[in-house]
């Protein structure tokens, strides 16, 4: 495309092209037609002229200019200055990406391995808490404070932990619009972790003095704080990690989450039931230790008030809605992740599986111990593979690895139907953990690539987090009744048990 010889007609046409052409075309046009630059600016100013009295003569004169006429002098007009892009000069108006565009959100230097590990220390603490609190801590605390109705209050505790997830889209929505000197995400990470740290201390006092209902309120506050901090964390990762490094970063995140889960299970398992009250110290130490690493690993770029979007109650309400029309491919990521966690949720019955189906009396009589061993081995394999598989998805793509990991995990579930010895349980557990590590390595990277709007990605990533909650909530609602129907077996004495 050429801007031609020094004519107003070609200068105006060049201006119209520059509004839509990429930056390379614009630079090429400027270099090949420097003599017409002044005419381009004249054409720009003439297009931005407004008639004083709204008469049609000026509009006709402006049209005449664009078509090569010379009627501009016949028009009585005033000029106005259009709003400028921050930091841009009219004479240097090259197209460029502004903060919030899809490319600029990931267009930056790669982070070092040290930075990535430091950033992902938050995932370590998150995995440590979530992997053990529901499996080991809360069942014992329900029995400790509500001995007569421990089953009911355990369900209440788990329900509170699940409902707390609903705060995440609101936290993400506000984070996307936060103007603070520490950035958009870091205030939510720090405030969430500080509140969690204080709640853990208060929960320890409540359980010590048997303030059961106070404990429930503190549990809700603690898990809300945890989810607010995690929402800020997922938004921060998508802000600072370049898209070309997202696969590897997602693998590091999965590995750190699995490492935290193993650490939590080992520590709480080593403490035992008699010293489980020390778990609050373990959780508090993890928060205290991990938060500085995340804070100093990267810089959270502040959002200026000029670039911040205006908040509204209607938009906040829409942040809880997801559909193919509003979110495109991200909707299907949400659906598939929900089904994945529905399948994973059947692991809550692994203790019953070992107790009822294993041949070895040692395994049957110590099912809780061997369940913990299986979980540690499986989670360890998951973390190791996740650290390696992150780079694979950059080479082979995200979806093929998702397909492969889910296929292997499905085959492991089928295999568990035909074995009755613990060595085979461990072997299949290693296969399951390894394939699960592949999924964890790709999961976050796929979600980031499918985000519908880079300006509001924190609230959308919060929906991605809610998919896990929905899956773990609805999974037992299906598998529980199904197990009661098809899981009956005949004992040697002729009785039937479930």
SVG drawing of the C-alpha trace seen along z (x, -y; Angstrom):
<svg xmlns="http://www.w3.org/2000/svg" viewBox="-29 -30 46 98">
<polyline fill="none" stroke="black" stroke-width="0.4" points="0.0,0.0 1.4,-3.4 0.4,-6.8 1.1,-8.3 2.6,-11.7 2.1,-14.6 -1.7,-15.0 -4.3,-15.5 -6.4,-12.8 -3.6,-10.1 -2.7,-11.6 -6.2,-11.1 -6.4,-7.7 -3.1,-6.8 -4.6,-8.0 -7.7,-5.8 -5.5,-2.8 -3.3,-3.5 -6.2,-3.2 -6.6,0.5 -3.2,1.6 -0.6,3.3 2.4,1.4 4.7,2.7 2.5,1.3 2.2,-2.0 6.0,-2.3 6.6,-1.3 4.1,-3.9 5.8,-6.6 9.2,-5.8 8.1,-5.8 6.1,-9.0 7.7,-11.3 6.9,-14.3 3.2,-13.7 3.3,-13.5 2.2,-17.0 -0.8,-16.5 -1.7,-13.4 -1.8,-15.5 -3.8,-18.1 -6.3,-15.5 -6.5,-14.1 -7.2,-17.6 -9.8,-18.3 -11.7,-15.1 -11.7,-16.1 -13.3,-19.5 -16.8,-20.3 -19.1,-23.0 -19.9,-25.8 -23.6,-26.0 -24.2,-22.5 -24.7,-23.6 -24.3,-21.1 -21.8,-23.2 -19.0,-22.2 -19.8,-18.5 -19.8,-18.9 -16.5,-20.7 -15.0,-17.9 -16.3,-15.3 -14.8,-17.3 -11.4,-17.2 -11.6,-13.4 -12.5,-13.1 -9.8,-15.4 -11.8,-18.6 -10.7,-22.1 -13.8,-23.3 -12.2,-23.4 -11.8,-27.2 -15.5,-27.7 -16.4,-26.0 -16.6,-27.9 -15.4,-25.4 -13.6,-24.9 -11.1,-22.2 -11.1,-19.9 -8.4,-17.7 -9.4,-14.0 -8.4,-12.1 -4.8,-10.8 -3.5,-7.5 -1.5,-7.9 2.1,-8.7 1.4,-8.8 2.2,-11.9 0.1,-12.8 3.2,-12.9 4.2,-9.5 0.8,-7.8 2.0,-4.3 -0.4,-1.5 0.6,0.3 -0.8,2.6 -2.0,1.1 -2.3,2.7 -5.0,5.3 -4.6,6.5 -4.2,10.2 -0.6,10.0 0.6,7.4 -0.7,9.5 1.9,12.1 4.4,10.1 7.4,9.9 10.7,11.5 10.8,15.1 11.0,15.6 14.0,17.5 13.4,20.9 14.2,19.2 11.5,16.6 9.0,19.3 9.6,21.4 9.4,18.4 6.2,17.3 4.7,20.7 5.4,21.1 1.9,19.8 0.6,23.0 2.8,25.0 1.0,23.6 -2.4,23.9 -1.8,27.6 -0.6,28.2 -3.8,26.8 -6.4,28.2 -5.0,31.7 -5.0,32.4 -7.6,30.2 -10.6,32.0 -9.2,35.5 -7.3,35.5 -8.1,32.4 -11.8,31.6 -13.0,35.2 -11.0,35.2 -12.1,31.7 -15.8,32.6 -15.3,35.6 -13.5,33.5 -16.0,30.6 -19.3,32.3 -18.8,35.9 -22.5,36.8 -23.2,35.3 -19.8,35.4 -21.0,36.7 -23.5,33.9 -21.0,31.2 -18.4,32.7 -20.8,32.2 -21.4,28.6 -17.7,27.9 -17.2,29.3 -20.2,27.4 -18.7,24.1 -15.5,24.8 -17.3,25.4 -19.6,22.3 -16.5,20.1 -15.5,20.7 -18.3,18.4 -16.3,15.4 -13.7,16.0 -15.4,14.4 -16.2,11.3 -12.6,11.1 -11.3,11.5 -13.7,8.9 -12.4,6.3 -8.8,7.3 -9.1,6.6 -10.1,3.0 -7.9,2.4 -5.5,-0.6 -2.9,-0.2 0.8,-0.9 1.5,2.7 -0.4,3.8 -3.7,5.4 -3.1,8.8 -0.6,8.5 -3.0,6.7 -5.4,9.6 -2.6,12.2 -1.2,10.4 -4.5,9.5 -5.9,13.0 -2.8,14.6 -2.7,12.3 -6.3,13.0 -5.8,16.7 -2.8,16.6 -4.8,14.8 -7.8,17.2 -5.6,20.2 -4.5,19.0 -8.1,18.2 -9.2,21.6 -6.6,23.3 -8.0,21.4 -11.6,22.2 -10.9,25.9 -8.8,25.9 -11.7,24.3 -14.4,26.3 -16.1,23.2 -17.6,25.3 -19.8,22.7 -17.1,20.0 -14.8,22.6 -17.3,22.9 -17.4,19.1 -13.6,18.9 -13.3,21.8 -15.5,20.0 -13.5,16.8 -10.2,18.8 -11.3,20.6 -12.7,17.4 -9.3,15.7 -7.6,18.6 -9.7,18.4 -9.3,14.6 -5.5,15.0 -5.6,17.8 -7.7,15.7 -5.1,13.0 -2.4,15.5 -3.9,17.1 -4.4,13.6 -0.8,12.6 0.6,15.7 -1.3,14.9 -0.1,11.3 3.6,11.9 4.3,15.2 4.7,14.8 2.4,17.0 5.4,18.8 6.4,19.9 2.9,20.6 3.2,24.4 6.3,24.7 5.0,22.4 1.8,24.4 3.9,27.5 5.8,25.8 2.5,24.8 1.2,28.3 4.5,29.7 4.5,27.2 0.8,27.9 1.5,31.6 4.6,31.1 2.5,29.1 -0.1,31.8 2.6,34.5 4.1,32.3 0.8,31.7 -0.2,35.4 3.2,36.5 3.4,33.9 -0.2,34.5 0.2,38.2 3.4,38.1 1.6,35.9 -1.1,38.6 -4.5,38.1 -3.2,37.3 -1.2,34.3 -3.4,33.1 -3.9,29.7 -0.3,28.9 -1.6,28.9 -2.6,25.2 1.0,24.4 2.0,26.3 -0.5,24.3 0.5,21.0 4.2,21.7 3.5,22.5 1.7,19.2 4.4,17.3 7.2,19.1 5.6,19.0 4.2,15.5 7.5,13.6 8.7,15.8 5.7,14.9 6.0,11.2 9.6,10.8 9.7,13.2 8.0,10.8 6.7,7.3 3.0,6.8 2.6,3.9 0.1,1.3 -2.9,0.3 -3.4,-3.5 -6.8,-5.0 -7.0,-6.1 -6.8,-2.5 -9.1,-1.1 -12.6,0.0 -15.6,-1.4 -17.2,1.1 -20.9,1.9 -23.2,4.2 -24.6,5.6 -21.1,6.6 -20.3,8.1 -23.4,10.2 -22.4,11.3 -19.1,12.5 -20.9,15.5 -22.4,16.4 -20.6,18.6 -21.9,19.9 -20.6,20.7 -21.9,17.4 -20.2,15.3 -17.0,17.3 -16.4,19.4 -13.9,22.2 -13.3,21.2 -16.8,22.6 -15.7,26.0 -12.6,25.9 -14.9,25.1 -17.1,28.1 -14.3,30.6 -12.6,29.5 -15.8,30.0 -16.2,33.6 -12.5,34.3 -13.0,33.4 -16.2,35.4 -14.1,38.4 -11.3,37.6 -13.8,37.2 -14.3,41.0 -11.0,41.2 -12.7,40.4 -13.8,44.0 -10.3,45.4 -10.1,46.3 -13.3,48.3 -11.9,50.0 -8.8,51.2 -10.7,52.3 -13.3,54.3 -11.5,55.8 -7.9,56.5 -6.8,60.0 -4.1,59.2 -5.3,58.9 -2.7,56.3 -4.1,54.0 -7.7,54.6 -7.0,53.9 -4.8,50.8 -6.6,49.3 -6.1,45.7 -2.3,46.1 -2.1,47.7 -4.4,45.2 -2.0,42.4 0.9,44.3 -0.9,44.7 -1.8,40.9 1.8,39.9 3.2,42.1 0.6,41.0 0.9,37.3 4.7,37.6 4.6,39.1 2.1,36.4 4.4,33.7 7.5,35.1 5.7,35.7 4.0,32.3 7.4,30.6 8.6,32.4 5.3,32.4 5.0,28.6 7.5,28.3 5.8,31.1 2.6,29.1 4.6,26.3 5.9,28.9 2.9,31.2 0.0,28.9 -2.4,28.8 -5.3,30.9 -3.5,34.1 -1.9,34.3 -5.3,33.8 -6.7,36.6 -3.8,38.9 -3.9,38.2 -7.6,38.7 -7.5,41.9 -4.8,43.4 -6.7,42.4 -9.9,44.0 -7.9,47.2 -6.6,47.1 -10.1,47.0 -11.0,50.0 -8.0,51.8 -9.0,51.3 -12.1,53.4 -9.9,56.5 -7.2,56.5 -7.2,57.5 -3.6,57.1 -1.9,54.0 1.2,54.1 -1.1,53.8 -2.8,50.9 0.5,49.1 1.4,49.9 -1.9,48.5 -1.6,45.6 1.8,44.7 0.2,44.8 -2.7,42.6 -0.4,40.1 1.8,39.8 -1.1,39.2 -2.7,36.8 0.6,34.9 0.3,34.5 -3.2,33.1 -2.0,30.6 0.8,29.4 -1.5,28.6 -4.7,27.5 -3.8,23.9 -2.0,23.2 -5.1,24.3 -7.4,22.1 -5.2,19.1 -5.1,19.6 -8.9,19.8 -9.6,16.8 -12.4,14.8 -11.2,11.3 -7.7,10.5 -8.9,7.4 -11.0,9.4 -9.0,12.6 -8.9,12.8 -12.7,13.3 -12.7,15.8 -9.9,17.8 -11.9,17.7 -14.7,19.5 -12.0,22.0 -11.4,22.6 -15.1,23.0 -15.2,25.9 -13.1,27.9 -15.5,27.2 -18.6,28.2 -16.9,31.4 -15.9,32.5 -19.4,31.6 -21.5,33.3 -19.2,36.3 -20.1,37.9 -23.7,37.1 -23.6,39.6 -20.9,42.1 -22.4,42.4 -25.8,43.7 -24.3,45.7 -21.9,47.4 -24.8,48.2 -26.6,50.0 -23.8,51.9 -21.2,52.1 -22.9,54.7 -21.0,57.9 -21.6,61.2 -19.6,62.0 -18.3,65.5 -21.0,65.9 -23.7,65.2 -24.5,61.7 -24.6,58.8 -22.6,55.6 -22.1,52.4"/>
</svg>
